[in-house]
């Protein structure tokens, strides 16, 4: 059974490229274009991992991450934040709200694929 990954980003070009990358890596892929939709999809489809942008309409990635961590049924969902916000304080905030990993844009597709795989363990 393949693992399910939700990609949440408000930039269509990033969604398309990440969907292609994650499918090529063998994952089942779900897409969300804003924070509210991302949280609804996490609740409805229970993805194994989420690649989450920070700056999205509706709810920020930080707010989505915090809501997932606050929900006992979803708390085990692995979350990688992928954001243009790359200051140390941004990364600390992302990890502080419960993200498992934090990457900045622009990003290497090879590194992103490796980090998503790492979320699932050895």
TORBATOR-112099 format. One record per residue (C-alpha): x, y, z. Coordinates in Angstrom, 1 decimal. Example, Ala and Ser with C-alpha at 12.3 -4.5 7.8 and 13.67 -1.06 7.14 Angstrom:
# TORBATOR-112099
[[12.3; -4.5; 7.8]]
[[13.7; -1.1; 7.1]]
END
This chain:
# TORBATOR-112099
[[0.0; 0.0; 0.0]]
[[1.4; 3.4; -1.0]]
[[1.7; 6.2; 1.5]]
[[-0.6; 9.2; 1.1]]
[[0.9; 12.7; 1.0]]
[[-1.1; 15.9; 1.0]]
[[0.6; 18.9; -0.6]]
[[-0.8; 22.3; 0.5]]
[[0.3; 25.4; -1.3]]
[[-1.5; 28.4; -2.9]]
[[0.9; 28.5; -5.8]]
[[-0.5; 26.4; -8.7]]
[[3.0; 25.9; -10.3]]
[[4.4; 24.5; -7.0]]
[[1.4; 22.2; -6.5]]
[[1.8; 20.8; -10.1]]
[[5.6; 20.2; -9.7]]
[[5.3; 18.7; -6.2]]
[[2.5; 16.5; -7.3]]
[[4.6; 15.2; -10.1]]
[[7.6; 14.7; -7.8]]
[[5.6; 12.8; -5.1]]
[[3.8; 10.6; -7.6]]
[[7.2; 9.7; -9.2]]
[[8.4; 8.7; -5.7]]
[[5.5; 6.3; -5.5]]
[[3.1; 8.3; -3.2]]
[[-0.6; 8.7; -3.5]]
[[-1.0; 12.5; -3.7]]
[[-3.8; 14.9; -2.5]]
[[-3.7; 18.6; -3.2]]
[[-5.0; 21.6; -1.3]]
[[-4.7; 25.3; -2.3]]
[[-5.3; 27.0; 1.0]]
[[-5.1; 26.4; 4.7]]
[[-8.8; 25.7; 5.3]]
[[-8.9; 23.1; 2.5]]
[[-5.7; 21.5; 3.8]]
[[-7.1; 21.1; 7.3]]
[[-10.4; 19.7; 5.9]]
[[-8.5; 17.2; 3.7]]
[[-6.3; 16.1; 6.6]]
[[-9.4; 15.4; 8.7]]
[[-11.2; 13.6; 5.8]]
[[-8.4; 11.6; 4.2]]
[[-5.9; 11.1; 7.0]]
[[-2.7; 11.5; 4.9]]
[[0.5; 9.9; 6.2]]
[[2.4; 13.1; 5.6]]
[[1.7; 16.7; 4.7]]
[[4.0; 19.1; 2.8]]
[[2.7; 22.5; 4.0]]
[[3.3; 26.0; 2.8]]
[[3.2; 28.7; 5.5]]
[[1.7; 31.7; 3.6]]
[[-1.7; 30.6; 2.4]]
[[-5.1; 32.1; 2.4]]
[[-7.7; 31.0; 5.0]]
[[-5.3; 29.6; 7.6]]
[[-1.5; 29.8; 7.6]]
[[0.6; 26.6; 7.5]]
[[1.5; 27.3; 11.2]]
[[-2.2; 27.4; 12.1]]
[[-2.9; 24.2; 10.2]]
[[0.0; 22.5; 11.9]]
[[-1.1; 23.7; 15.3]]
[[-4.7; 22.4; 14.7]]
[[-3.4; 19.0; 13.6]]
[[-1.2; 18.6; 16.6]]
[[-4.1; 19.7; 18.9]]
[[-6.4; 16.9; 17.5]]
[[-5.6; 13.6; 19.1]]
[[-6.9; 11.6; 16.1]]
[[-4.5; 13.5; 13.8]]
[[-1.5; 14.2; 16.1]]
[[0.6; 11.4; 14.5]]
[[0.4; 13.0; 11.0]]
[[3.9; 13.8; 9.8]]
[[4.3; 17.4; 8.7]]
[[7.1; 19.1; 6.6]]
[[6.8; 22.8; 6.3]]
[[8.0; 24.1; 2.9]]
[[8.2; 27.9; 3.0]]
[[9.8; 31.0; 1.5]]
[[10.0; 32.2; 5.1]]
[[13.6; 31.1; 5.9]]
[[14.6; 33.2; 8.9]]
[[15.7; 31.3; 12.0]]
[[12.7; 32.7; 13.9]]
[[10.3; 31.3; 11.2]]
[[11.9; 27.9; 11.4]]
[[11.7; 28.0; 15.2]]
[[8.1; 28.9; 15.0]]
[[7.3; 26.1; 12.5]]
[[9.1; 23.5; 14.7]]
[[7.5; 25.1; 17.8]]
[[4.0; 24.5; 16.5]]
[[4.8; 20.8; 15.9]]
[[6.3; 20.4; 12.4]]
[[8.5; 17.4; 12.0]]
[[10.8; 19.2; 9.5]]
[[11.2; 22.6; 7.8]]
[[12.6; 23.4; 4.4]]
[[12.9; 26.7; 2.6]]
[[12.1; 27.7; -0.9]]
[[13.7; 27.6; -3.4]]
[[14.3; 23.9; -2.7]]
[[16.1; 20.9; -4.3]]
[[13.5; 18.4; -5.5]]
[[16.0; 15.6; -4.6]]
[[16.4; 16.9; -1.0]]
[[12.6; 17.4; -0.7]]
[[12.0; 13.8; -1.8]]
[[14.6; 12.5; 0.7]]
[[13.1; 14.5; 3.5]]
[[9.6; 13.3; 2.8]]
[[10.9; 9.7; 2.8]]
[[12.7; 10.4; 6.1]]
[[9.4; 11.4; 7.7]]
[[8.3; 7.7; 7.3]]
[[11.5; 6.4; 9.0]]
[[14.0; 3.7; 7.8]]
END
